[in-house]
């Protein structure tokens, strides 16, 4: 089957519709939570809990202060990798507690 020029896939139409209705921000923020374990790995994900995002700031509660210090040092890299996995610059900052 040949595609006509100017046609869009259903995924593109849905994405554009969500963007126009300003509903995509919540979906993209949810992706940040979903990709947390994929970006940082399973051992670190197991040491984190109560993860949520508000206004572009990702809040993460940790069970280890040593791990918290390590993650603070790599915060910029983590933000970059999360945004790359999401496909949009959603995460602006991370607060480790």
C-alpha positions in Angstrom: 0.0 0.0 0.0 1.4 3.4 -1.0 1.2 6.4 1.3 -0.1 9.6 -0.1 1.9 12.7 0.5 0.6 14.9 3.3 -0.9 12.0 5.2 -0.3 11.5 8.9 -0.1 8.4 11.0 -2.6 7.9 13.9 0.2 8.4 16.4 1.1 11.8 14.9 -2.6 12.9 14.9 -3.0 11.9 18.5 0.2 13.6 19.6 -0.8 16.8 17.8 -4.3 16.7 19.3 -3.0 16.3 22.8 -0.5 19.1 22.3 -3.3 21.4 21.0 -5.4 20.6 24.0 -2.4 21.0 26.4 -2.9 17.5 27.7 0.6 16.2 26.7 2.4 17.7 29.7 0.9 15.2 32.1 1.7 12.3 29.8 5.3 13.4 29.3 5.7 13.8 33.1 4.4 10.3 33.6 7.0 9.1 31.1 9.7 10.6 33.4 8.5 8.4 36.2 8.3 5.4 33.9 11.9 5.9 32.5 13.5 6.5 36.0 14.4 2.8 36.4 15.4 2.4 32.8 17.8 5.3 32.9 19.3 4.6 36.3 19.2 0.9 36.4 17.3 -1.6 38.6 19.6 -1.5 41.7 19.3 2.3 42.0 15.5 2.2 41.3 15.1 -0.3 44.1 16.7 2.2 46.5 14.3 5.0 45.5 10.7 5.4 46.3 8.0 8.1 46.5 9.0 9.5 43.1 6.8 12.3 41.7 7.1 15.3 39.4 5.6 18.8 39.8 6.2 21.8 37.6 9.3 20.2 35.9 10.9 19.2 39.2 11.4 15.5 39.9 11.3 14.6 43.6 13.0 11.4 44.6 13.1 9.9 48.1 16.2 7.7 48.7 16.9 5.0 51.3 20.7 5.8 51.4 22.4 9.1 52.1 25.5 7.8 50.3 23.5 7.1 47.2 21.9 10.5 47.5 25.3 12.2 47.4 26.4 10.1 44.4 23.2 11.0 42.5 23.6 14.7 43.3 27.0 14.7 41.7 25.5 13.3 38.5 22.2 15.2 38.5 22.8 17.1 35.3 23.6 13.9 33.4 20.5 12.2 34.9 18.3 15.1 33.8 19.8 15.0 30.3 19.3 11.2 30.0 15.7 11.4 31.3 14.8 14.1 28.9 16.4 12.3 26.0 14.4 9.1 26.9 11.2 11.1 27.1 11.9 13.0 23.9 11.0 16.4 25.4 12.7 18.7 27.9 10.3 18.0 30.7 12.6 17.5 33.7 14.3 20.8 34.7 15.6 19.8 38.1 15.7 16.8 40.5 15.4 17.1 44.3 16.8 14.1 46.2 15.5 13.6 49.7 
